[in-house]
Amino acid sequence: MLSRISSRPLHSLPLRSAACGASGVYGRATAPTRKLHHDRRAFHSQQPRLDSSPTFQAHSRVTSPSPLEATSNASAVVVNTDPNTGIATLTLRNNPVNSLTTEFMSEIAAAVQELSAGYPDVDGGARALLVRSECKAFSAGLNLESIAGASEESLRPLSLALRKLVLAFLTTPLPTVAEVTGSAIAGGAVIAMLCDQRVGLNDAKMRIGLSETSVGLPPPRFVTALAEDILGKRGAYRHLMLGSLLSPEDALTAGYLDAVHADQTSVSSDAQSRLTHLARIQAHARYSAKLQLRRSVFWALGEDEDAFVAEMWELVSDPRTQEAVGRTWEELQKKKRAR
C-alpha cells in the first residue's frame, strides 16, 4: 500500500531555451548557437584517460564476480555486470556514509567511464547502469572537513574529482537509475539526480535533498542548474534556498524521486524494470535527448576546468562560508564525541 509510482517520464524534465542557459542566470556567458555535437565532443575530450586511472583497475571490478568475490572485495566501488540482462550494478561502499572524498569520486567516475566505453557497439558490454549503496546512506556528500579550513591547493584535486564525476554521469550513453535506500544529502543527492531516474525506499529515517545552504555553503552553478532541471524552477527556488532535507514521500512529491516503495525488494524490482525499459529505446535517440535535456547543466559546469576550480575556491574561501561551515563541522564533531 505504501508503494507509489510517479508518472514523471524522463522526457518530462524541463528543457529551457539556449538563451536562458547562456545568459547571466548561471553567471557565465556562453554562445547560444553552440551545436550539440560540439558540446558532446568538448566534454568527452575532457574526460580523464581510463588507462591512467590505476585506482579503478585496483579497486573495482567490471566483470561478473561470484557472490563470494563481491562480498570479499574491500574496495569503495564495486561493479558487477549481469551477462543475461546487461545491467551493470555500481555499488558504493565507502563506509560509513559514502562521503565524497577525492579518491572516492575519482573511482566512481572511472567506473562509469569504463562501463560507457564503446557502448552500444561492444558485444557483452553493459547496456544499463544501476547505482546503489551498501552503506547506511546512499551518500552524505562532501565531507565538511575538506571544506572547513581548505586551502586553494587542497581544494583543487577535490574540485577536479567532483567535476569529473559529474561529467561522467552527464555524458554516459548508458541508461542510469539510482536505487536510493539511504539518505542522499547534498553531493549524494547530486549523484542520484544525475541519473536518468531515481527509485527510493520509503524509510522514515531517510532524508534526501540539496542541503548546501543549511550548512552555509553557496551551491555551485551546476547544482543550481541541476536542481532546476529535476525539481523545476519553483521547486529549486524553494528547496535549494532552504537547504531542505525531505522524507522519501516528500522527496517524491518534490521531484527528487520518481517512485518510492515500502521494501527493498520492490525498490530493486522497479529499478531493474525502469532500466530494462530505458535500454529498449534506440540508443542514439535516447542519448541525444539526454544531452539536450541536460544542456543547461553542461553550460553551468563550463568547459574550462580551471574556471570550475576557481569558482569552487571563490565559494569555499569566502570568510562567511568558512565561518558557517566551520561552525557546523564543530557541532557535528561535538555530537559525535558525545555518543
C-alpha contacts under 8 A as a table, 3 or more apart, distances in Angstrom:
res1	aa1	res2	aa2	distance
1	M	4	R	7.96
1	M	262	A	7.93
2	L	202	N	7.62
2	L	260	V	7.93
2	L	261	H	6.22
2	L	262	A	5.45
3	S	259	A	7.78
3	S	260	V	5.83
3	S	261	H	4.12
3	S	262	A	5.61
4	R	259	A	5.80
4	R	260	V	5.56
4	R	261	H	6.31
5	I	258	D	6.87
5	I	259	A	4.60
5	I	260	V	6.70
6	S	252	L	7.66
6	S	258	D	5.18
6	S	259	A	5.26
7	S	258	D	7.66
8	R	12	S	6.14
8	R	258	D	6.57
9	P	12	S	5.44
9	P	13	L	7.75
10	L	13	L	6.14
10	L	196	D	6.54
10	L	197	Q	7.00
11	H	289	A	7.86
11	H	293	L	7.95
13	L	229	D	6.05
13	L	230	I	6.21
13	L	232	G	7.86
13	L	293	L	7.16
14	P	228	E	7.95
14	P	229	D	5.70
14	P	230	I	7.59
14	P	232	G	6.67
14	P	293	L	7.33
15	L	229	D	7.28
15	L	292	Q	7.74
15	L	293	L	5.50
15	L	294	R	7.93
16	R	20	C	6.46
16	R	21	G	7.26
16	R	296	S	7.48
17	S	20	C	5.41
17	S	21	G	6.77
18	A	21	G	5.20
18	A	22	A	6.06
18	A	32	P	5.07
18	A	33	T	7.61
18	A	296	S	7.85
19	A	22	A	5.08
19	A	23	S	6.04
19	A	32	P	5.71
20	C	23	S	5.32
20	C	25	V	6.86
21	G	24	G	7.97
21	G	25	V	6.85
21	G	26	Y	7.23
21	G	30	T	7.60
21	G	32	P	7.64
21	G	295	R	7.88
21	G	296	S	5.22
21	G	299	W	6.57
21	G	300	A	7.53
22	A	25	V	7.62
22	A	26	Y	7.98
22	A	28	R	6.93
22	A	29	A	5.25
22	A	30	T	4.61
22	A	31	A	6.23
22	A	32	P	5.67
22	A	299	W	7.39
23	S	26	Y	7.17
23	S	27	G	7.37
23	S	28	R	6.98
23	S	29	A	5.74
23	S	30	T	7.30
24	G	27	G	4.52
24	G	28	R	5.92
24	G	29	A	6.42
25	V	28	R	7.73
26	Y	221	R	5.62
26	Y	222	F	7.95
26	Y	224	T	7.97
26	Y	225	A	7.60
26	Y	300	A	5.83
27	G	221	R	7.70
27	G	300	A	8.00
28	R	299	W	7.95
28	R	300	A	7.12
30	T	299	W	7.07
31	A	34	R	5.86
34	R	38	H	6.82
34	R	39	D	7.29
35	K	38	H	5.25
35	K	39	D	6.53
36	L	39	D	5.02
36	L	40	R	6.33
36	L	291	L	7.60
36	L	292	Q	7.23
37	H	40	R	5.08
37	H	41	R	6.12
38	H	41	R	5.12
38	H	42	A	5.90
39	D	42	A	5.24
39	D	43	F	6.12
39	D	298	F	7.98
40	R	43	F	5.43
40	R	44	H	5.99
40	R	171	T	7.47
40	R	291	L	7.73
41	R	44	H	5.25
41	R	45	S	6.02
42	A	45	S	5.24
42	A	46	Q	6.79
42	A	303	E	7.19
43	F	46	Q	5.33
43	F	47	Q	6.93
43	F	167	L	7.37
43	F	171	T	7.70
43	F	303	E	6.78
44	H	47	Q	5.37
44	H	171	T	7.15
47	Q	164	K	6.68
47	Q	167	L	7.52
47	Q	168	A	7.50
48	P	52	S	7.53
48	P	53	S	7.91
48	P	110	A	7.99
48	P	164	K	7.53
49	R	52	S	5.32
49	R	53	S	6.95
50	L	53	S	5.51
50	L	110	A	6.44
50	L	113	Q	7.27
50	L	114	E	6.74
51	D	54	P	7.22
53	S	56	F	5.85
53	S	57	Q	7.12
53	S	110	A	7.01
54	P	57	Q	5.09
54	P	58	A	5.98
55	T	58	A	5.20
55	T	59	H	5.82
55	T	60	S	7.96
55	T	106	S	7.88
55	T	107	E	6.22
56	F	59	H	5.40
56	F	60	S	5.52
56	F	107	E	5.52
56	F	110	A	5.96
56	F	111	A	6.37
57	Q	60	S	6.21
57	Q	61	R	7.51
59	H	74	A	7.96
59	H	75	S	5.05
59	H	76	A	7.20
59	H	77	V	6.80
59	H	78	V	7.50
59	H	107	E	7.89
60	S	75	S	6.36
60	S	76	A	7.77
60	S	77	V	5.51
60	S	78	V	4.73
60	S	79	V	6.23
60	S	107	E	7.94
60	S	111	A	7.46
61	R	64	S	7.83
61	R	65	P	7.74
61	R	78	V	5.63
61	R	79	V	5.11
61	R	80	N	6.65
62	V	78	V	7.65
62	V	79	V	5.01
62	V	80	N	5.67
62	V	81	T	6.51
62	V	111	A	7.86
62	V	115	L	7.43
63	T	79	V	7.34
63	T	80	N	5.86
63	T	81	T	5.94
64	S	80	N	5.00
64	S	81	T	5.16
64	S	82	D	6.37
64	S	83	P	7.40
65	P	68	L	7.76
65	P	69	E	5.59
65	P	70	A	6.01
65	P	80	N	6.59
66	S	69	E	5.18
66	S	70	A	6.29
67	P	70	A	5.12
67	P	71	T	6.13
68	L	71	T	5.16
68	L	72	S	6.09
69	E	72	S	5.19
69	E	73	N	6.04
70	A	73	N	5.50
70	A	78	V	7.41
70	A	80	N	7.94
71	T	74	A	7.84
73	N	78	V	7.74
75	S	78	V	6.59
75	S	93	R	7.43
75	S	94	N	7.82
76	A	92	L	6.04
76	A	93	R	4.75
76	A	94	N	4.60
76	A	95	N	7.79
76	A	104	F	6.89
77	V	90	L	6.92
77	V	91	T	5.79
77	V	92	L	5.11
77	V	93	R	6.18
77	V	94	N	7.48
77	V	104	F	7.72
77	V	107	E	6.66
77	V	108	I	6.58
77	V	111	A	7.97
78	V	90	L	5.84
78	V	91	T	5.21
78	V	92	L	6.88
78	V	93	R	7.98
79	V	88	A	6.59
79	V	89	T	5.50
79	V	90	L	4.52
79	V	91	T	6.25
79	V	111	A	7.49
80	N	88	A	5.56
80	N	89	T	5.27
80	N	90	L	6.77
81	T	86	G	6.31
81	T	87	I	5.75
81	T	88	A	4.04
81	T	89	T	6.20
81	T	126	A	6.52
82	D	85	T	5.63
82	D	86	G	5.32
82	D	87	I	5.55
82	D	88	A	6.25
83	P	86	G	5.30
83	P	87	I	7.72
83	P	124	G	6.82
85	T	127	R	7.87
86	G	124	G	7.25
86	G	125	G	6.70
86	G	126	A	4.84
86	G	127	R	4.88
86	G	128	A	6.49
87	I	126	A	5.82
87	I	127	R	5.78
87	I	128	A	4.79
87	I	129	L	5.74
87	I	130	L	6.96
87	I	275	L	7.70
88	A	115	L	7.95
88	A	126	A	5.68
88	A	127	R	7.43
88	A	128	A	6.09
88	A	129	L	4.87
88	A	130	L	6.08
89	T	129	L	5.93
89	T	130	L	4.69
89	T	131	V	5.98
89	T	132	R	7.26
90	L	111	A	7.94
90	L	129	L	7.11
90	L	130	L	6.04
90	L	131	V	4.90
90	L	132	R	6.28
91	T	131	V	6.15
91	T	132	R	5.04
91	T	133	S	5.27
91	T	134	E	6.43
92	L	98	N	6.73
92	L	131	V	7.68
92	L	132	R	6.23
92	L	133	S	4.57
92	L	134	E	6.00
92	L	135	C	7.32
92	L	138	F	7.69
93	R	96	P	7.76
93	R	97	V	7.91
93	R	98	N	6.12
93	R	133	S	6.10
93	R	134	E	5.18
93	R	135	C	5.52
94	N	97	V	6.60
94	N	98	N	4.40
94	N	99	S	6.79
94	N	104	F	7.41
94	N	135	C	7.27
95	N	98	N	5.62
95	N	99	S	7.80
95	N	135	C	6.08
96	P	99	S	7.83
96	P	135	C	6.10
96	P	136	K	6.94
96	P	137	A	7.78
97	V	135	C	5.88
97	V	136	K	6.14
97	V	137	A	4.98
97	V	138	F	7.09
97	V	139	S	5.61
97	V	140	A	5.76
98	N	135	C	6.87
98	N	137	A	6.82
98	N	138	F	6.82
98	N	139	S	4.67
98	N	140	A	6.23
98	N	141	G	7.37
99	S	104	F	7.97
99	S	139	S	6.06
99	S	140	A	5.50
99	S	141	G	5.34
99	S	142	L	5.67
99	S	143	N	5.81
100	L	104	F	5.93
100	L	105	M	5.90
100	L	139	S	7.53
100	L	140	A	7.60
100	L	141	G	5.34
100	L	142	L	4.66
100	L	143	N	6.51
100	L	187	G	7.41
100	L	188	G	7.92
101	T	104	F	5.17
101	T	105	M	6.11
101	T	142	L	6.58
101	T	143	N	7.01
101	T	158	L	7.06
102	T	105	M	5.43
102	T	106	S	6.18
102	T	157	P	6.56
102	T	158	L	4.83
102	T	161	A	5.64
102	T	162	L	7.50
103	E	106	S	5.11
103	E	107	E	6.24
103	E	161	A	7.76
104	F	107	E	5.13
104	F	108	I	6.33
105	M	108	I	5.13
105	M	109	A	6.14
105	M	161	A	5.77
105	M	162	L	6.36
105	M	165	L	5.98
106	S	109	A	5.17
106	S	110	A	6.11
106	S	161	A	5.47
106	S	162	L	7.88
106	S	164	K	7.32
106	S	165	L	6.75
107	E	110	A	5.18
107	E	111	A	6.12
108	I	111	A	5.15
108	I	112	V	6.28
108	I	165	L	6.74
109	A	112	V	5.28
109	A	113	Q	6.19
109	A	164	K	6.22
109	A	165	L	4.58
109	A	166	V	7.86
109	A	168	A	5.48
109	A	169	F	7.69
110	A	113	Q	5.10
110	A	114	E	6.01
110	A	168	A	7.86
111	A	114	E	5.12
111	A	115	L	6.25
112	V	115	L	5.25
112	V	116	S	6.14
112	V	168	A	6.19
112	V	169	F	7.07
112	V	172	T	7.26
113	Q	116	S	4.98
113	Q	117	A	6.14
113	Q	168	A	6.06
113	Q	172	T	7.06
114	E	117	A	5.37
115	L	119	Y	7.91
115	L	125	G	7.45
115	L	126	A	6.21
116	S	119	Y	5.56
116	S	126	A	7.57
116	S	172	T	5.76
116	S	173	P	6.53
116	S	174	L	6.37
118	G	121	D	5.62
118	G	122	V	5.51
119	Y	122	V	5.85
119	Y	125	G	7.22
119	Y	126	A	7.48
119	Y	127	R	7.36
119	Y	173	P	6.99
119	Y	174	L	7.33
120	P	125	G	7.88
120	P	127	R	7.08
120	P	283	A	7.22
122	V	125	G	5.47
126	A	129	L	7.31
126	A	174	L	7.87
127	R	174	L	6.26
127	R	175	P	7.50
127	R	279	A	6.52
128	A	174	L	5.08
128	A	175	P	4.90
128	A	176	T	6.17
128	A	275	L	6.19
128	A	276	T	7.67
128	A	279	A	6.32
129	L	174	L	6.30
129	L	175	P	6.05
129	L	176	T	4.77
129	L	177	V	6.53
129	L	275	L	7.48
130	L	176	T	5.85
130	L	177	V	5.11
130	L	178	A	5.91
130	L	179	E	7.04
130	L	271	A	7.52
130	L	272	Q	7.78
130	L	275	L	7.65
131	V	176	T	7.41
131	V	177	V	6.27
131	V	178	A	4.71
131	V	179	E	5.99
132	R	138	F	6.95
132	R	178	A	6.11
132	R	179	E	4.98
132	R	180	V	6.55
132	R	181	T	7.77
133	S	136	K	7.74
133	S	137	A	7.03
133	S	138	F	5.11
133	S	139	S	7.77
133	S	179	E	7.69
133	S	180	V	7.52
133	S	181	T	7.37
133	S	182	G	7.64
134	E	138	F	7.80
135	C	138	F	6.72
135	C	182	G	7.73
136	K	182	G	5.70
136	K	183	S	7.71
137	A	140	A	6.51
137	A	181	T	7.30
137	A	182	G	4.05
137	A	183	S	4.71
137	A	184	A	6.59
138	F	180	V	5.95
138	F	181	T	6.42
138	F	182	G	4.65
138	F	183	S	5.40
138	F	184	A	5.21
138	F	188	G	6.60
139	S	182	G	7.58
139	S	183	S	6.50
139	S	184	A	5.07
139	S	185	I	6.39
139	S	187	G	7.39
139	S	188	G	4.33
139	S	189	A	7.48
140	A	143	N	7.83
140	A	183	S	6.90
140	A	184	A	5.86
140	A	185	I	4.85
140	A	186	A	6.85
140	A	187	G	6.96
140	A	188	G	5.43
141	G	184	A	7.50
141	G	185	I	5.72
141	G	186	A	5.28
141	G	187	G	3.94
141	G	188	G	4.51
141	G	189	A	7.58
142	L	146	S	7.47
142	L	186	A	7.60
142	L	187	G	6.03
143	N	146	S	5.63
143	N	147	I	7.22
144	L	147	I	5.07
144	L	148	A	6.06
144	L	325	V	6.90
144	L	326	G	7.96
144	L	329	W	6.14
145	E	148	A	5.21
145	E	149	G	7.69
145	E	329	W	6.76
146	S	149	G	7.50
146	S	150	A	6.13
146	S	155	L	7.64
147	I	150	A	5.21
147	I	155	L	7.69
147	I	316	V	6.67
147	I	322	Q	7.74
147	I	325	V	7.33
148	A	322	Q	5.84
148	A	325	V	5.90
148	A	326	G	5.13
148	A	329	W	7.45
149	G	322	Q	6.80
149	G	326	G	7.50
150	A	154	S	6.17
150	A	155	L	6.11
150	A	316	V	7.73
150	A	317	S	7.54
151	S	154	S	5.17
151	S	155	L	6.04
151	S	317	S	7.90
152	E	155	L	5.27
152	E	156	R	6.32
152	E	313	W	6.36
153	E	156	R	5.62
153	E	157	P	7.88
154	S	157	P	6.61
154	S	158	L	7.33
155	L	158	L	5.27
155	L	159	S	6.06
155	L	309	V	7.97
155	L	313	W	7.04
156	R	159	S	5.13
156	R	160	L	6.17
156	R	309	V	5.99
156	R	313	W	7.98
157	P	160	L	5.09
157	P	161	A	6.05
158	L	161	A	5.17
158	L	162	L	6.19
159	S	162	L	5.09
159	S	163	R	6.21
159	S	308	F	7.55
159	S	309	V	5.70
159	S	312	M	6.76
160	L	163	R	5.06
160	L	164	K	6.19
160	L	305	E	7.09
160	L	309	V	6.82
161	A	164	K	5.16
161	A	165	L	6.13
162	L	165	L	5.10
162	L	166	V	6.27
163	R	166	V	5.18
163	R	167	L	6.15
163	R	301	L	7.80
163	R	305	E	7.74
163	R	308	F	7.85
164	K	167	L	5.06
164	K	168	A	5.97
165	L	168	A	5.15
165	L	169	F	6.62
166	V	169	F	5.48
166	V	170	L	6.13
166	V	191	I	7.64
166	V	194	L	7.38
167	L	170	L	4.87
167	L	171	T	5.85
168	A	171	T	5.51
168	A	172	T	5.99
169	F	172	T	5.43
169	F	194	L	6.07
169	F	195	C	6.90
170	L	194	L	6.61
170	L	291	L	7.55
170	L	294	R	7.31
170	L	298	F	7.96
171	T	291	L	7.38
172	T	175	P	7.91
173	P	283	A	7.44
173	P	287	Y	5.50
174	L	279	A	7.88
174	L	287	Y	7.98
175	P	195	C	7.98
175	P	196	D	6.60
175	P	275	L	6.43
175	P	278	L	6.06
175	P	279	A	6.24
176	T	195	C	5.03
176	T	196	D	5.17
176	T	197	Q	6.73
176	T	275	L	6.88
177	V	192	A	7.97
177	V	195	C	5.42
177	V	196	D	5.72
177	V	197	Q	4.80
177	V	198	R	5.50
177	V	199	V	7.43
177	V	271	A	6.38
177	V	274	R	7.50
177	V	275	L	6.56
178	A	192	A	5.51
178	A	195	C	6.08
178	A	196	D	7.98
178	A	197	Q	6.41
178	A	198	R	4.68
178	A	199	V	6.25
178	A	271	A	7.51
179	E	198	R	6.17
179	E	199	V	5.21
179	E	200	G	6.01
179	E	267	V	6.93
179	E	268	S	7.01
179	E	271	A	6.56
180	V	183	S	7.42
180	V	184	A	7.32
180	V	192	A	7.53
180	V	198	R	6.91
180	V	199	V	5.97
180	V	200	G	4.52
180	V	201	L	6.38
181	T	200	G	5.67
181	T	201	L	4.88
181	T	203	D	7.80
181	T	206	M	7.90
181	T	264	Q	7.46
182	G	201	L	7.53
182	G	206	M	5.69
182	G	207	R	7.66
183	S	188	G	8.00
183	S	206	M	4.71
183	S	207	R	4.76
183	S	208	I	5.58
184	A	187	G	7.69
184	A	188	G	4.57
184	A	189	A	4.63
184	A	192	A	7.56
184	A	206	M	7.98
184	A	207	R	6.45
184	A	208	I	4.76
184	A	209	G	6.59
185	I	188	G	4.85
185	I	189	A	5.07
185	I	207	R	7.06
185	I	208	I	5.47
185	I	209	G	5.32
185	I	210	L	6.07
185	I	211	S	6.48
185	I	245	L	7.46
186	A	189	A	5.22
186	A	190	V	6.40
186	A	209	G	6.05
186	A	210	L	4.23
186	A	211	S	5.12
186	A	212	E	5.93
187	G	190	V	4.79
187	G	191	I	6.44
187	G	210	L	7.38
188	G	191	I	5.31
188	G	192	A	6.63
189	A	192	A	5.15
189	A	193	M	6.05
189	A	208	I	6.42
189	A	209	G	5.79
189	A	210	L	6.26
190	V	193	M	4.98
190	V	194	L	6.09
190	V	210	L	7.51
190	V	223	V	7.37
190	V	226	L	7.91
191	I	194	L	5.20
191	I	195	C	6.87
192	A	195	C	5.46
192	A	198	R	6.49
193	M	196	D	7.45
193	M	197	Q	7.62
193	M	198	R	7.37
193	M	226	L	7.47
193	M	230	I	6.98
193	M	256	Y	6.88
194	L	226	L	7.85
195	C	198	R	6.89
197	Q	257	L	7.44
197	Q	258	D	6.34
197	Q	274	R	7.99
198	R	256	Y	7.45
198	R	257	L	5.05
198	R	258	D	5.41
198	R	259	A	6.98
198	R	271	A	7.76
199	V	257	L	5.89
199	V	258	D	5.81
199	V	259	A	4.94
199	V	260	V	5.80
199	V	261	H	7.87
199	V	267	V	6.26
199	V	270	D	7.31
199	V	271	A	6.22
200	G	248	P	6.69
200	G	257	L	6.48
200	G	258	D	7.92
200	G	259	A	6.17
200	G	260	V	4.57
200	G	261	H	6.44
200	G	267	V	6.41
201	L	248	P	6.96
201	L	260	V	5.43
201	L	261	H	5.20
201	L	262	A	6.08
201	L	263	D	6.36
201	L	264	Q	6.58
201	L	267	V	6.34
202	N	206	M	7.90
202	N	248	P	5.50
202	N	249	E	6.79
202	N	260	V	5.65
202	N	261	H	5.48
202	N	262	A	5.17
202	N	263	D	7.35
203	D	206	M	5.50
203	D	247	S	7.79
203	D	248	P	6.86
203	D	262	A	7.52
204	A	247	S	6.33
204	A	248	P	7.31
205	K	247	S	7.59
206	M	247	S	6.04
206	M	248	P	6.75
207	R	245	L	5.44
207	R	246	L	5.10
207	R	247	S	5.06
207	R	248	P	6.75
208	I	245	L	5.22
208	I	246	L	5.11
208	I	247	S	6.48
208	I	248	P	6.91
208	I	251	A	6.52
208	I	256	Y	7.64
209	G	239	H	7.69
209	G	243	G	7.14
209	G	244	S	5.84
209	G	245	L	4.64
209	G	246	L	6.13
209	G	251	A	7.64
209	G	256	Y	7.54
210	L	239	H	7.28
210	L	240	L	6.03
210	L	243	G	5.67
210	L	244	S	6.59
210	L	245	L	7.06
211	S	214	S	5.42
211	S	215	V	7.08
211	S	240	L	7.08
211	S	242	L	7.62
211	S	243	G	3.84
211	S	244	S	5.77
211	S	245	L	6.38
212	E	215	V	5.70
212	E	216	G	6.55
212	E	217	L	5.09
212	E	218	P	6.42
212	E	219	P	6.11
212	E	240	L	7.73
212	E	243	G	5.86
213	T	216	G	4.87
213	T	217	L	5.14
213	T	218	P	5.74
213	T	219	P	7.02
213	T	240	L	7.11
213	T	241	M	6.43
213	T	242	L	6.66
213	T	243	G	5.05
214	S	217	L	7.46
214	S	242	L	6.70
214	S	243	G	4.87
214	S	244	S	7.71
215	V	324	A	6.37
215	V	325	V	5.68
215	V	328	T	6.18
216	G	320	R	7.75
216	G	321	T	5.55
216	G	324	A	4.97
216	G	325	V	5.65
217	L	315	L	7.34
217	L	316	V	7.13
217	L	321	T	5.68
217	L	324	A	7.68
217	L	325	V	6.79
218	P	315	L	6.31
218	P	321	T	7.60
219	P	223	V	6.05
219	P	224	T	6.61
220	P	223	V	5.43
220	P	224	T	6.71
220	P	311	E	7.50
220	P	312	M	6.91
220	P	315	L	7.63
221	R	224	T	5.20
221	R	225	A	6.35
221	R	300	A	5.46
221	R	301	L	6.81
222	F	225	A	5.01
222	F	226	L	6.02
222	F	297	V	5.35
222	F	298	F	7.53
222	F	299	W	7.95
222	F	300	A	4.76
222	F	301	L	5.04
223	V	226	L	4.98
223	V	227	A	6.02
223	V	297	V	7.82
224	T	227	A	5.12
224	T	228	E	6.32
224	T	236	A	7.37
224	T	240	L	7.56
225	A	228	E	5.18
225	A	229	D	6.27
225	A	296	S	6.17
225	A	297	V	5.23
225	A	300	A	6.60
226	L	229	D	5.03
226	L	230	I	6.24
226	L	294	R	7.97
226	L	296	S	7.91
226	L	297	V	5.78
227	A	230	I	5.32
227	A	231	L	5.51
227	A	232	G	7.06
227	A	233	K	7.91
227	A	235	G	7.93
227	A	236	A	5.19
227	A	240	L	7.42
228	E	231	L	5.37
228	E	232	G	4.54
228	E	233	K	4.88
228	E	234	R	7.89
228	E	235	G	7.33
228	E	236	A	5.21
229	D	232	G	5.67
229	D	233	K	7.70
229	D	293	L	7.95
229	D	294	R	7.48
230	I	255	G	6.33
230	I	256	Y	6.79
231	L	234	R	7.52
231	L	235	G	4.95
231	L	236	A	5.48
231	L	254	A	6.28
231	L	255	G	5.19
231	L	256	Y	6.71
232	G	235	G	5.28
232	G	236	A	5.96
233	K	236	A	5.26
233	K	237	Y	6.12
234	R	237	Y	5.04
234	R	238	R	6.22
235	G	238	R	5.14
235	G	239	H	6.00
235	G	254	A	6.65
236	A	239	H	5.36
236	A	240	L	5.34
236	A	241	M	7.64
237	Y	240	L	5.77
237	Y	241	M	5.91
238	R	241	M	5.72
238	R	242	L	6.26
239	H	242	L	5.16
239	H	243	G	5.66
239	H	244	S	5.12
240	L	243	G	5.05
240	L	244	S	6.86
241	M	244	S	7.99
246	L	249	E	7.86
246	L	250	D	5.63
246	L	251	A	5.49
247	S	250	D	5.20
247	S	251	A	5.91
248	P	251	A	4.84
248	P	252	L	6.09
248	P	257	L	7.58
248	P	260	V	6.80
249	E	252	L	5.14
249	E	253	T	6.49
249	E	260	V	7.03
250	D	253	T	5.00
250	D	254	A	6.10
251	A	254	A	4.99
251	A	255	G	6.05
251	A	256	Y	5.09
251	A	257	L	5.81
252	L	255	G	5.22
252	L	256	Y	5.84
252	L	257	L	4.56
252	L	258	D	6.03
252	L	259	A	6.34
252	L	260	V	7.00
253	T	256	Y	7.78
253	T	257	L	7.83
254	A	257	L	7.76
255	G	258	D	6.63
257	L	260	V	7.19
260	V	267	V	7.19
261	H	264	Q	7.54
261	H	266	S	6.01
261	H	267	V	5.70
262	A	266	S	7.19
262	A	267	V	7.88
263	D	266	S	5.57
263	D	267	V	6.46
264	Q	267	V	5.01
264	Q	268	S	6.17
265	T	268	S	5.25
265	T	269	S	6.09
266	S	269	S	5.04
266	S	270	D	6.04
267	V	270	D	5.32
267	V	271	A	6.13
268	S	271	A	5.10
268	S	272	Q	6.13
269	S	272	Q	5.24
269	S	273	S	6.15
270	D	273	S	4.99
270	D	274	R	6.14
271	A	274	R	5.21
271	A	275	L	6.27
272	Q	275	L	5.16
272	Q	276	T	6.15
273	S	276	T	5.12
273	S	277	H	6.24
274	R	277	H	5.11
274	R	278	L	6.14
275	L	278	L	5.08
275	L	279	A	5.97
276	T	279	A	5.17
276	T	280	R	6.45
277	H	280	R	5.36
277	H	281	I	7.13
278	L	281	I	5.59
279	A	282	Q	7.66
279	A	283	A	7.36
280	R	283	A	7.97
281	I	285	A	7.66
281	I	286	R	6.42
282	Q	285	A	5.61
282	Q	286	R	6.15
283	A	286	R	5.23
283	A	287	Y	5.96
284	H	287	Y	5.18
284	H	288	S	6.01
285	A	288	S	5.24
285	A	289	A	6.24
286	R	289	A	5.18
286	R	290	K	6.24
287	Y	290	K	4.97
287	Y	291	L	6.27
288	S	291	L	5.22
288	S	292	Q	6.31
289	A	292	Q	5.18
289	A	293	L	6.09
290	K	293	L	5.10
290	K	294	R	6.13
291	L	294	R	5.21
291	L	295	R	5.95
292	Q	295	R	5.11
293	L	296	S	7.62
294	R	297	V	5.39
294	R	298	F	6.52
295	R	298	F	5.03
295	R	299	W	6.27
296	S	299	W	5.12
296	S	300	A	6.13
297	V	300	A	5.07
297	V	301	L	6.05
298	F	301	L	5.13
298	F	302	G	6.20
298	F	303	E	7.98
299	W	302	G	5.07
299	W	303	E	7.64
301	L	308	F	6.92
302	G	305	E	7.38
302	G	307	A	7.60
302	G	308	F	6.94
304	D	307	A	5.28
304	D	308	F	6.54
305	E	308	F	4.99
305	E	309	V	6.24
306	D	309	V	5.03
306	D	310	A	6.12
307	A	310	A	4.97
307	A	311	E	6.15
308	F	311	E	5.00
308	F	312	M	6.26
309	V	312	M	5.15
309	V	313	W	6.17
310	A	313	W	5.07
310	A	314	E	6.08
311	E	314	E	5.09
311	E	315	L	6.33
312	M	315	L	5.21
312	M	316	V	6.08
313	W	316	V	5.11
313	W	317	S	5.62
314	E	317	S	5.52
314	E	318	D	6.35
315	L	318	D	5.87
315	L	321	T	7.23
316	V	321	T	6.03
316	V	322	Q	6.69
317	S	321	T	6.84
317	S	322	Q	6.46
318	D	321	T	5.24
318	D	322	Q	6.32
319	P	322	Q	5.03
319	P	323	E	6.05
320	R	323	E	5.19
320	R	324	A	6.23
321	T	324	A	5.25
321	T	325	V	5.92
322	Q	325	V	5.26
322	Q	326	G	5.64
323	E	326	G	5.20
323	E	327	R	6.10
324	A	327	R	5.20
324	A	328	T	6.27
325	V	328	T	5.09
325	V	329	W	6.06
326	G	329	W	5.06
326	G	330	E	6.21
327	R	330	E	5.19
327	R	331	E	6.28
328	T	331	E	5.12
328	T	332	L	6.27
329	W	332	L	5.15
329	W	333	Q	6.26
330	E	333	Q	5.03
330	E	334	K	6.21
331	E	334	K	5.13
331	E	335	K	6.33
332	L	335	K	5.17
332	L	336	K	6.18
333	Q	336	K	4.97
333	Q	337	R	6.19
334	K	337	R	5.17
334	K	338	A	6.17
335	K	338	A	5.09
335	K	339	R	6.54
336	K	339	R	5.53
